[in-house]
Amino acid sequence: MKKFTLIAAMAAAAISANAAAYNVEEPGTVAFLNGRGGFLDYVILDADMETLLAADKNYALQYVGPNDDTRNLYIWAAGETLEAGDPVIGVDEGTGALSMNQTNAGWAGAGYSIGDTDPANFSHFTDETIFHCAYLSTTANIQSMYLTILNVNGVSLGASNEGKPVVGAAPSEDWQAFAITLGELKKEVAGFDEGNLKAWTGNVLAFGGSPATGWPAGGNFCLDAVYFFTPGEVNDGIEGVNVADSNIVVSNRTISANANGIALYNLNGQLVKSTASSVMGLENLAAGVYVAKAGNSAVKVAVK
């Protein structure tokens, strides 16, 4: 298994200058993040990479993938027109990638869905939040397919699928990836609307196609390193001492921000507490280290 060191990672992955394509030159997670800190909300991530990032104090993680209860991968259409394909080695050379085969002569599709009873908190998203998706095809015969991102059915891989803008090349037998900011998605897709980010439900990512639009029966499609990355420095902060980020101040067992809306996360990226006001109390919290987020700012908070 490949070992990773985020601090000594490669140069940041460049994105194509082509306005209609956002291919990542280095599709691996380490090369893409390049040690940049921030919030990472992930649907699919290699297990070793998940462990590494969770241990890195520069990152706050939130898992928004299937849990066999309120969040699932759904296969659509009668007869389940997609079925599990052979396992593949992931983009970060680990396990956990999704592999599916198109088994229908007509349309097929699937989606990672978050149910209404267990919404995700994406309130930290900004126009600079990046959606990253690595993919390949073991059959390399998919010419075009569509993708839905945050409920918006609006982009394509390969050739344009029914007029939708292209954000990545057609799947090949090598891992490749595209990365696009929410701001760029709004430019590419007319009417793009993320919805209620504080209590978000629906299809985080969905995909599909048909033989008529470029995904032939028997075609394999794989996904890995599917996540949203919101960059931002996460500074060290100790309770009772003003921290370096002037937008968030920690003192007297309270967190204060220069705007309404504060969210407190544990180091696994799980929401612990939130308030719609500009002040949050730290009473009744277990001792430990948390991440406070307000607007585009984030700091570490140590509760003793």
Salt bridges, closest charged atoms under 4 A:
ASP41 OD1 - HIS124 NE2 2.74
GLU93 OE2 - LYS2 NZ 3.48
ASP118 OD2 - ARG71 NE 3.22
ASP127 OD1 - LYS186 NZ 2.60
GLU162 OE1 - LYS164 NZ 3.67
GLU184 OE2 - LYS187 NZ 3.52
GLU194 OE2 - LYS186 NZ 3.07
GLU239 OE2 - ARG253 NH1 2.92
GLU283 OE2 - LYS273 NZ 3.80
